[in-house]
Amino acid sequence: MRRSPEFDLIAAIRERLPPLAGGAAIGIGDDAAVTVPEGATATSVDAIVEGVHFRRPAFPLDAVGHKAIATALSDLAAMGAAPGEAYVWLGRPETLDDAGCLEICDGLAACAAEHGVAVLGGDLTASPVLALSVTAVGHAPDARSLVGRSGAAVGEAVCLTGAIGGAAAGLLLLDRPEIADSVPAGARAEALQRQLRPQPQLAVGRALAASGARAMIDLSDGLGADAEQIAAASGVGIRIEMERVPLAAAVEPVAGASGREPHELALGGEDYELLCVLRSGDLPKARDAVRAVGGQLIEVGRTVAGRGVGLRLPGGGALQGGGYDHLRR
Amino acid sequence: MRRSPEFDLIAAIRERLPPLAGGAAIGIGDDAAVTVPEGATATSVDAIVEGVHFRRPAFPLDAVGHKAIATALSDLAAMGAAPGEAYVWLGRPETLDDAGCLEICDGLAACAAEHGVAVLGGDLTASPVLALSVTAVGHAPDARSLVGRSGAAVGEAVCLTGAIGGAAAGLLLLDRPEIADSVPAGARAEALQRQLRPQPQLAVGRALAASGARAMIDLSDGLGADAEQIAAASGVGIRIEMERVPLAAAVEPVAGASGREPHELALGGEDYELLCVLRSGDLPKARDAVRAVGGQLIEVGRTVAGRGVGLRLPGGGALQGGGYDHLRR
């Protein structure tokens, strides 16, 4: 591909990225990066596009970089893979100066460094809109150690790794700053952080994979839509009791201030917690393993015979599965 | 990352892609694709963006798909890697219907199938402009079998694998259809093909790697700019005799009809031939190895003490290195 001759900027970016991991023979600056992987690899691609996934300036540039790589790493977490390398395309609009590119890069590099990921290569091109695409590569001793979506069977426990709805609340706070006053400062900060700088649950994902997880997915599209993915791939139905689903602290006040139902936000997606199916007998050791890495595991439902996802409300009603796409701009 | 709920389209795309390679345990449709690679891997990212790298409708949609993956595979060719897997992000504007997405996909799948590449995963998101980013993964028995840019030494032969300038001529033909009549039909078709559907020189790249290639790069930015990359990485100078550089048949007539110098087109980039540095003693066996896979190897210059790239014209003048970026829209 023809590149802009932005060699100085590429050199500056290179300096800001985490140093090469031990296994890499060649990194940024050659035709391709060279690694010598052992065992199985898991590879995931995620993209983030201005005007679709975020808007400037409400969404800071370092958060754009952070979120681009964090969401790709979240897919590796959902496989139970250990994060390894990342490759990044940055599409740069004329409105983004070199300092802006480096801000994005700093956010990306900080998230990569936090999780021990080496950014080994990429591409920098002009683009009418700011966009990043991140390919993340993770590792496991063998393919059997990795957890797909299709291994769930009827009568197993469906678990969540944390409170949800925070990212959707954060999105509403970014879009409608006037509702911020209705939300306690701590809950507000947490919700914004969840929307802007989600944390891939890599250690928790590995603990669950090692504890017998049968199927796993990260909550990107929303609890209903993502549960549907496991249900369809595994050929089971999933019933979730919404009263057992923990909600982020900002969900109630943001829902109240914006005239929405709390469950709408809970199903809004982008929380990047993991949804995991486990045999009931594996639950105690899985809980211990997740706690040992600082996480939590909350049983929220069961797999059942049939198909599709039912989300039961406390009063006895039910929500349909599927994401709540109208929350998205 | 939040995805559009375009599951039907993704299912249709999935059906059109080459089937899973033997080594892949999980392909499209899970959180990440799983492979069990042996030896060393080479990974490259290339992106293609509407309005920057191509314009519709002059650039057909299947060619967009072809070129996106071909340019990523070309980087693997320049390493001497055997092509393996690809991961694709497609950014879809509202102006592109499902049929258009599938046309792009067909072009991409045909190029992947031709080179034995399995498309194992990706991401489909909305985007204000049509864009693709392709991550291509290649393989080699070990890292030493792969050819970087930094291994050239003084006094070695600099070689090209084919005629250049065709892609730049093709770009002018796309932009200025009125000059088409000045160009013989065969040369015109060849130039358009080179611009729209470049061929990654994968077999030739592997033959050169096996024949002792010291440094190698694919011609994306242009002969001068790409030679500069080898010169800088290897710490040598490079002198190229332009009279020894073979030009595509369309270069002379297109240059004449568009009021440009033939050398401008020759240095225009995007030809995706390989530029390779070899010890003189390795030249005969390298030529044989390249011929055995249907390619050619033309000695066009030498590495010299010093730095930078000199492009000597037949009359005794010299061109500066560097791409001719004004050819690009």
HADDOCK unambig.tbl for C-alpha pairs under 7 A between the chains (distance, minus, plus):
assign (segid A and resid 1 and name CA) (segid B and resid 46 and name CA) 6.09 0.50 0.50
assign (segid A and resid 1 and name CA) (segid B and resid 71 and name CA) 5.37 0.50 0.50
assign (segid A and resid 1 and name CA) (segid B and resid 220 and name CA) 5.46 0.50 0.50
assign (segid A and resid 1 and name CA) (segid B and resid 270 and name CA) 6.81 0.50 0.50
assign (segid A and resid 2 and name CA) (segid B and resid 220 and name CA) 5.14 0.50 0.50
assign (segid A and resid 2 and name CA) (segid B and resid 221 and name CA) 4.99 0.50 0.50
assign (segid A and resid 2 and name CA) (segid B and resid 270 and name CA) 6.39 0.50 0.50
assign (segid A and resid 3 and name CA) (segid B and resid 221 and name CA) 6.39 0.50 0.50
assign (segid A and resid 25 and name CA) (segid B and resid 143 and name CA) 6.87 0.50 0.50
assign (segid A and resid 30 and name CA) (segid B and resid 148 and name CA) 6.17 0.50 0.50
assign (segid A and resid 30 and name CA) (segid B and resid 149 and name CA) 6.26 0.50 0.50
assign (segid A and resid 31 and name CA) (segid B and resid 44 and name CA) 6.83 0.50 0.50
assign (segid A and resid 31 and name CA) (segid B and resid 75 and name CA) 5.13 0.50 0.50
assign (segid A and resid 31 and name CA) (segid B and resid 78 and name CA) 6.62 0.50 0.50
assign (segid A and resid 31 and name CA) (segid B and resid 79 and name CA) 6.67 0.50 0.50
assign (segid A and resid 31 and name CA) (segid B and resid 217 and name CA) 6.69 0.50 0.50
assign (segid A and resid 32 and name CA) (segid B and resid 42 and name CA) 5.50 0.50 0.50
assign (segid A and resid 32 and name CA) (segid B and resid 43 and name CA) 5.02 0.50 0.50
assign (segid A and resid 32 and name CA) (segid B and resid 44 and name CA) 4.59 0.50 0.50
assign (segid A and resid 32 and name CA) (segid B and resid 75 and name CA) 6.26 0.50 0.50
assign (segid A and resid 32 and name CA) (segid B and resid 76 and name CA) 6.60 0.50 0.50
assign (segid A and resid 33 and name CA) (segid B and resid 42 and name CA) 5.28 0.50 0.50
assign (segid A and resid 33 and name CA) (segid B and resid 43 and name CA) 5.14 0.50 0.50
assign (segid A and resid 33 and name CA) (segid B and resid 44 and name CA) 6.57 0.50 0.50
assign (segid A and resid 34 and name CA) (segid B and resid 40 and name CA) 6.70 0.50 0.50
assign (segid A and resid 34 and name CA) (segid B and resid 41 and name CA) 5.51 0.50 0.50
assign (segid A and resid 34 and name CA) (segid B and resid 42 and name CA) 4.48 0.50 0.50
assign (segid A and resid 34 and name CA) (segid B and resid 43 and name CA) 6.55 0.50 0.50
assign (segid A and resid 34 and name CA) (segid B and resid 143 and name CA) 6.79 0.50 0.50
assign (segid A and resid 35 and name CA) (segid B and resid 40 and name CA) 5.70 0.50 0.50
assign (segid A and resid 35 and name CA) (segid B and resid 41 and name CA) 5.35 0.50 0.50
assign (segid A and resid 35 and name CA) (segid B and resid 42 and name CA) 6.63 0.50 0.50
assign (segid A and resid 36 and name CA) (segid B and resid 39 and name CA) 6.03 0.50 0.50
assign (segid A and resid 36 and name CA) (segid B and resid 40 and name CA) 4.36 0.50 0.50
assign (segid A and resid 36 and name CA) (segid B and resid 41 and name CA) 6.11 0.50 0.50
assign (segid A and resid 37 and name CA) (segid B and resid 40 and name CA) 6.85 0.50 0.50
assign (segid A and resid 39 and name CA) (segid B and resid 36 and name CA) 6.02 0.50 0.50
assign (segid A and resid 40 and name CA) (segid B and resid 34 and name CA) 6.70 0.50 0.50
assign (segid A and resid 40 and name CA) (segid B and resid 35 and name CA) 5.69 0.50 0.50
assign (segid A and resid 40 and name CA) (segid B and resid 36 and name CA) 4.35 0.50 0.50
assign (segid A and resid 40 and name CA) (segid B and resid 37 and name CA) 6.84 0.50 0.50
assign (segid A and resid 41 and name CA) (segid B and resid 34 and name CA) 5.51 0.50 0.50
assign (segid A and resid 41 and name CA) (segid B and resid 35 and name CA) 5.34 0.50 0.50
assign (segid A and resid 41 and name CA) (segid B and resid 36 and name CA) 6.11 0.50 0.50
assign (segid A and resid 42 and name CA) (segid B and resid 32 and name CA) 5.50 0.50 0.50
assign (segid A and resid 42 and name CA) (segid B and resid 33 and name CA) 5.28 0.50 0.50
assign (segid A and resid 42 and name CA) (segid B and resid 34 and name CA) 4.48 0.50 0.50
assign (segid A and resid 42 and name CA) (segid B and resid 35 and name CA) 6.64 0.50 0.50
assign (segid A and resid 43 and name CA) (segid B and resid 32 and name CA) 5.01 0.50 0.50
assign (segid A and resid 43 and name CA) (segid B and resid 33 and name CA) 5.13 0.50 0.50
assign (segid A and resid 43 and name CA) (segid B and resid 34 and name CA) 6.55 0.50 0.50
assign (segid A and resid 44 and name CA) (segid B and resid 31 and name CA) 6.81 0.50 0.50
assign (segid A and resid 44 and name CA) (segid B and resid 32 and name CA) 4.58 0.50 0.50
assign (segid A and resid 44 and name CA) (segid B and resid 33 and name CA) 6.56 0.50 0.50
assign (segid A and resid 44 and name CA) (segid B and resid 121 and name CA) 6.92 0.50 0.50
assign (segid A and resid 44 and name CA) (segid B and resid 122 and name CA) 6.83 0.50 0.50
assign (segid A and resid 45 and name CA) (segid B and resid 87 and name CA) 6.88 0.50 0.50
assign (segid A and resid 45 and name CA) (segid B and resid 89 and name CA) 6.85 0.50 0.50
assign (segid A and resid 45 and name CA) (segid B and resid 122 and name CA) 5.18 0.50 0.50
assign (segid A and resid 45 and name CA) (segid B and resid 123 and name CA) 5.88 0.50 0.50
assign (segid A and resid 46 and name CA) (segid B and resid 1 and name CA) 6.09 0.50 0.50
assign (segid A and resid 46 and name CA) (segid B and resid 123 and name CA) 5.84 0.50 0.50
assign (segid A and resid 47 and name CA) (segid B and resid 89 and name CA) 6.95 0.50 0.50
assign (segid A and resid 47 and name CA) (segid B and resid 123 and name CA) 6.98 0.50 0.50
assign (segid A and resid 49 and name CA) (segid B and resid 127 and name CA) 6.31 0.50 0.50
assign (segid A and resid 52 and name CA) (segid B and resid 126 and name CA) 6.53 0.50 0.50
assign (segid A and resid 52 and name CA) (segid B and resid 127 and name CA) 6.48 0.50 0.50
assign (segid A and resid 71 and name CA) (segid B and resid 1 and name CA) 5.39 0.50 0.50
assign (segid A and resid 75 and name CA) (segid B and resid 31 and name CA) 5.12 0.50 0.50
assign (segid A and resid 75 and name CA) (segid B and resid 32 and name CA) 6.26 0.50 0.50
assign (segid A and resid 76 and name CA) (segid B and resid 32 and name CA) 6.60 0.50 0.50
assign (segid A and resid 78 and name CA) (segid B and resid 31 and name CA) 6.61 0.50 0.50
assign (segid A and resid 79 and name CA) (segid B and resid 31 and name CA) 6.68 0.50 0.50
assign (segid A and resid 87 and name CA) (segid B and resid 45 and name CA) 6.89 0.50 0.50
assign (segid A and resid 89 and name CA) (segid B and resid 45 and name CA) 6.85 0.50 0.50
assign (segid A and resid 89 and name CA) (segid B and resid 47 and name CA) 6.95 0.50 0.50
assign (segid A and resid 121 and name CA) (segid B and resid 44 and name CA) 6.94 0.50 0.50
assign (segid A and resid 122 and name CA) (segid B and resid 44 and name CA) 6.85 0.50 0.50
assign (segid A and resid 122 and name CA) (segid B and resid 45 and name CA) 5.19 0.50 0.50
assign (segid A and resid 123 and name CA) (segid B and resid 45 and name CA) 5.88 0.50 0.50
assign (segid A and resid 123 and name CA) (segid B and resid 46 and name CA) 5.84 0.50 0.50
assign (segid A and resid 123 and name CA) (segid B and resid 47 and name CA) 6.98 0.50 0.50
assign (segid A and resid 126 and name CA) (segid B and resid 52 and name CA) 6.52 0.50 0.50
assign (segid A and resid 127 and name CA) (segid B and resid 49 and name CA) 6.32 0.50 0.50
assign (segid A and resid 127 and name CA) (segid B and resid 52 and name CA) 6.48 0.50 0.50
assign (segid A and resid 133 and name CA) (segid B and resid 133 and name CA) 6.91 0.50 0.50
assign (segid A and resid 143 and name CA) (segid B and resid 25 and name CA) 6.86 0.50 0.50
assign (segid A and resid 143 and name CA) (segid B and resid 34 and name CA) 6.80 0.50 0.50
assign (segid A and resid 148 and name CA) (segid B and resid 30 and name CA) 6.18 0.50 0.50
assign (segid A and resid 149 and name CA) (segid B and resid 30 and name CA) 6.27 0.50 0.50
assign (segid A and resid 217 and name CA) (segid B and resid 31 and name CA) 6.69 0.50 0.50
assign (segid A and resid 220 and name CA) (segid B and resid 1 and name CA) 5.51 0.50 0.50
assign (segid A and resid 220 and name CA) (segid B and resid 2 and name CA) 5.20 0.50 0.50
assign (segid A and resid 221 and name CA) (segid B and resid 2 and name CA) 5.03 0.50 0.50
assign (segid A and resid 221 and name CA) (segid B and resid 3 and name CA) 6.43 0.50 0.50
assign (segid A and resid 270 and name CA) (segid B and resid 1 and name CA) 6.83 0.50 0.50
assign (segid A and resid 270 and name CA) (segid B and resid 2 and name CA) 6.42 0.50 0.50
